Amino acid sequence: MHAIQVRSFGPPDVLEFRSLADPVPGPGEIVVATIASDVLFVDTMIRSGRGAAFFPIRPPYVPGNGVGGEVVALGEGIERTWLGRRVVAHTGGPAGGRGYAELATADIEYTLAVPPDVDLHDATAVLHDGTTALRILEICAVKPGERTLVLGAAGGMGILLVQLLAAQGAFVVGAARGPAKREVILEAGADAAVDYGSSDWGTAVLEMTDGEGPTLVLDGVGGSLGEAAFKLLADGGRFSAHGAPSGSFTPVDAAAASRRHITVYTMGDLQHGPGDRARLMAAVLRELSKGRITPLIGQTFSLADAAKAHLAMEARETIAKTLLLPDERPS
């Protein structure tokens, strides 16, 4: 099979398109013939080496933690009824891995059959972002009418958060960089959108929230933008620091949060307990099947062009979800 392999941390060109041995499923595993591989910003952090403190993945490795496709091989203990099924699957366990490949192994526990009325590309697009979005909203307990601010709202997960918040009756302000992304956020159902490439974006958020600021901030960006959003948050509000495309998670001042009675959620709060991953995977496919969420696949790349996908993501040139398609011809 063909796959992307990283033999040393570094820039995007360390993503090598290579011929590797076909995977053999172990006990409790399946092999998926991939039609789409999920691409996440965290993949770029791990590849660069900047994620080494947070993730145990070390070269050589095949990147990626999610695929959609058809089951073509079964390991010991797997019922034969799985053979030929359309599925989406988390690959490589909690830390990810093995997803950027024509054939990917996955634990049956992290595999879900895709309903006939759901497109496999769409199912792959929500596999990670959708489950994380649902987890965030579970923890933050959003209230109808609540003033919310979503940073990175034009990203793959940001779009889904906007849709889910709007469906729950929240007042949604989405924030991203550039007018094109602002339009995408409004089309996703946000009540308002701001361009945080503008120096007065914070003032605009306050005006959009009746001068009081949001009561919930979902920070998918981190860094200085996250710090600015924290200052906009109304006293007694909630702040979810779950993103770090800026290079770091938002450094929240614990004393300031305590003084202002702000509840802060971090990546540690998003960790899955027993059965959570499977439960959330099933829930997000139900949301997709019922039309309550609609992923925006902004761009696709061939598997061989994985380096170009990473370059585009790091240059902030992508909108919403990015997928790798093994059958697509390289550019």
Stockholm file with secondary structure:
# STOCKHOLM 1.0

chainA/1-331         MHAIQVRSFGPPDVLEFRSLADPVPGPGEIVVATIASDVLFVDTMIRSGRGAAFFPIRPPYVPGNGVGGEVVALGEGIERTWLGRRVVAHTGGPAGGRGYAELATADIEYTLAVPPDVDLHDATAVLHDGTTALRILEICAVKPGERTLVLGAAGGMGILLVQLLAAQGAFVVGAARGPAKREVILEAGADAAVDYGSSDWGTAVLEMTDGEGPTLVLDGVGGSLGEAAFKLLADGGRFSAHGAPSGSFTPVDAAAASRRHITVYTMGDLQHGPGDRARLMAAVLRELSKGRITPLIGQTFSLADAAKAHLAMEARETIAKTLLLPDERPS
#=GR chainA/1-331 SS CEEEEESSCCSGGGEEEEECCCCCCCTTEEEEEEEEEEECHHHHHHHHTTTTTTCCCCSSBCCCSEEEEEEEEECTTCCGGGTTCEEEEECSSTTCCSCSBSEEEEEGGGEEECCTTSCHHHHHHHHTHHHHHHHHHHHHTCCTTCEEEEETTTBHHHHHHHHHHHHTTCEEEEEESSHHHHHHHHHTTCSEEEETTSTTHHHHHHHHTTTSCCSEEEESSCHHHHHHHHHHSCTTCEEEECCCTTSSCCCCCHHHHHHTTCEEECGGGGCCCTTHHHHHHHHHHHHHHTTSCCCCEEEEEEGGGHHHHHHHHHTTCCCBEEEEETTSCCC
#=GC SS_cons         CEEEEESSCCSGGGEEEEECCCCCCCTTEEEEEEEEEEECHHHHHHHHTTTTTTCCCCSSBCCCSEEEEEEEEECTTCCGGGTTCEEEEECSSTTCCSCSBSEEEEEGGGEEECCTTSCHHHHHHHHTHHHHHHHHHHHHTCCTTCEEEEETTTBHHHHHHHHHHHHTTCEEEEEESSHHHHHHHHHTTCSEEEETTSTTHHHHHHHHTTTSCCSEEEESSCHHHHHHHHHHSCTTCEEEECCCTTSSCCCCCHHHHHHTTCEEECGGGGCCCTTHHHHHHHHHHHHHHTTSCCCCEEEEEEGGGHHHHHHHHHTTCCCBEEEEETTSCCC
//
